[in-house]
Amino acid sequence: MVRLAQQSRRRICALPVGASAGGASDVSVIGRESLVSRWMCLVSSYSPSCLFSTGTGCAGARDEESDPEPLPLPLPPPTRPVLVRDFIRSALYDPDHGYFSKRSGSVGVLDRSINFNQLQGRNAYMRHLHSLYKKHDIAWFTPVELFKPWYAHGIAEAILRTANLSVPLKIYEIGGGSGTCAKCIMDYMMLNAPPKIYNNMTYISVEISPALAKKQLETVGDVQSHLSRYHVECRDASDRSGWGNVDAQPCWVIMLEVLDNLPHDLIFSPNQVSAWMEVWVEKVQGSGEISEIYKPALDPLITRCIEITGMDKQNVAHDNQVLSSLKHVWSKAFPKSRRAWMPTGCLKLLDVLHWALPNMSLIASDFSYLPDVRISGDGAPLVSVKKDGRTIDYDSYLDAKGDADIFFPTDFSMLELIDHHCSGWLNQQPGSNSSRPIKKRRTITLDTASFMEEFGLPSKTRTKDGYNPLLDDFKNTKFYLSVPTYNAK
Ligand SMILES: C[S@@+](CC[C@H](N)C(=O)[O-])C[C@H]1O[C@@H](n2cnc3c(N)ncnc32)[C@H](O)[C@@H]1O
């Protein structure tokens, strides 16, 4: 998704040099279009709307003129009240109306890699992006696409350095988009790993979108020998029934820009002290509009998420009596409602992954921060649509009808808590006095530049004057690595 840094908009939301997410001065909290426009004014004379030229096509996938991809019909309003996560799931993944289901162009594909070493610097890079957008007429590119093959090669190298190579390498990728990551990782193993690693490896893609599952097979199929080691399962990775039996073998799970597209729930409190309520949505009688309803939080995923993330501790019941009375008085006099978005889709997915693949090592990358969010609530998403060649953000998530990408920032410390919670805890050692649970995972969060400096080949994405978009522009994305404790080196 934006997957282009700020320049390419969405998923990329990269910040220019000197800017920092959350900083006060500058372009920091600028993202996407506004950042692009300001940035582009600074560095070139291109129009951002050209940079983000519209289209539903997927370069390299179809012939736009002879085989236009039909747009799905808008998602009808729910016929009965549903939780916000179910509304979001339909808007993104409904088989007939969902944003990802029918459009292979929801994830853009470059037909060839960018030769960064031949570009002079940032201006030349921006010009190049401009021409790519113009030529491909796609929605946006993700980093794995924009920096192919180097981004995926960095991930492959991280796996090679950390994996137990005495067992056959097994990689699952959830939400593989166009298949670029899979192909580049398999290329890397074929060319750089000892032959037995490539020969014995399997790579399984679990992809919810039929259009993207098809595209992945085409991409990987470019190299004939990959096909006997690769297969795609078109299903929802967070549905436990799709995984069959538990597979206790060590394996890797890769998720790039998937967490941000997982359904989230919304919780609400009318003031600073009342308990959180869960938000449902329903169709307003006699109109096509949708409105919110608030109910006591009873849904098991929501209540677990509130507990794991410590949101319940914000409740007044945990304060001492004096503080508690003061807060009550204050909230009566100056009530201020609160809204927060809960990563219940992430909780569900990690629950299932830890159950199905108890010895998995996980590599996930995503946005730690999103600029210019117009929707209210902590951790709120961007809801973006392409219209007439321009990217427009909706003010309400309720406006998304399968035409819009809905993507959330990831709170990586929350992700870590959820990961530990879903992996369970090791039994206490007999005789141990400690009452603290023992974690089953070793985890680390790295910013993209640190990850790529450690495992990638940063020289490949450096321009002649030293500017390196992968290291310099992706300040709002991070990598999360989580391995079973015994597997950590
Ligand atoms: C924004 S795209 C990222 C694609 C690719 N990883 C990349 O970085 O270019 C999100 C991907 O996750 C897939 N996806 C989202 N939820 C999923 C789920 N529950 N199970 C499997 N795939 C899912 C989408 O269909 C899409 O391929």
The ligand as a Tripos MOL2 file, in Angstrom:
@<TRIPOS>MOLECULE
LIG
   27    29     1     0     0
SMALL
NO_CHARGES

@<TRIPOS>ATOM
      1 C1         -0.8370   -4.5000    1.3940 C.3       1 LIG1
      2 S1         -0.7600   -6.0440    0.7250 S.3       1 LIG1
      3 C2          0.9610   -6.4460    0.9350 C.3       1 LIG1
      4 C3          1.4290   -7.3700   -0.1310 C.3       1 LIG1
      5 C4          2.8930   -7.7830   -0.0380 C.3       1 LIG1
      6 N1          3.1730   -8.4340    1.2080 N.3       1 LIG1
      7 C5          3.7950   -6.6180   -0.2490 C.2       1 LIG1
      8 O1          4.3950   -6.1470    0.7040 O.co2     1 LIG1
      9 O2          3.8770   -6.1730   -1.3990 O.co2     1 LIG1
     10 C6         -1.5570   -7.0500    1.9640 C.3       1 LIG1
     11 C7         -1.6400   -8.4850    1.5260 C.3       1 LIG1
     12 O3         -2.1360   -9.2960    2.5920 O.3       1 LIG1
     13 C8         -3.1910  -10.1100    2.0940 C.3       1 LIG1
     14 N2         -4.0020  -10.4970    3.2780 N.ar      1 LIG1
     15 C9         -4.6170   -9.6600    4.1340 C.ar      1 LIG1
     16 N3         -5.2530  -10.3520    5.1090 N.ar      1 LIG1
     17 C10        -4.9860  -11.6530    4.8880 C.ar      1 LIG1
     18 C11        -5.3470  -12.8620    5.5620 C.ar      1 LIG1
     19 N4         -6.1310  -12.8480    6.6530 N.pl3     1 LIG1
     20 N5         -4.9000  -14.0410    5.0770 N.ar      1 LIG1
     21 C12        -4.1110  -14.0590    3.9660 C.ar      1 LIG1
     22 N6         -3.7610  -12.9470    3.2730 N.ar      1 LIG1
     23 C13        -4.1780  -11.7620    3.7290 C.ar      1 LIG1
     24 C14        -3.8250   -9.2170    1.0420 C.3       1 LIG1
     25 O4         -4.6750   -9.8670    0.1600 O.3       1 LIG1
     26 C15        -2.5560   -8.7020    0.3540 C.3       1 LIG1
     27 O5         -1.9650   -9.6610   -0.4850 O.3       1 LIG1
@<TRIPOS>BOND
     1     1     2 1
     2     2     3 1
     3     2    10 1
     4     3     4 1
     5     4     5 1
     6     5     6 1
     7     5     7 1
     8     7     8 2
     9     7     9 1
    10    10    11 1
    11    11    12 1
    12    11    26 1
    13    12    13 1
    14    13    14 1
    15    13    24 1
    16    14    15 ar
    17    14    23 ar
    18    15    16 ar
    19    16    17 ar
    20    17    18 ar
    21    17    23 ar
    22    18    19 1
    23    18    20 ar
    24    20    21 ar
    25    21    22 ar
    26    22    23 ar
    27    24    25 1
    28    24    26 1
    29    26    27 1
@<TRIPOS>SUBSTRUCTURE
     1 LIG1         1 GROUP 0 **** ****
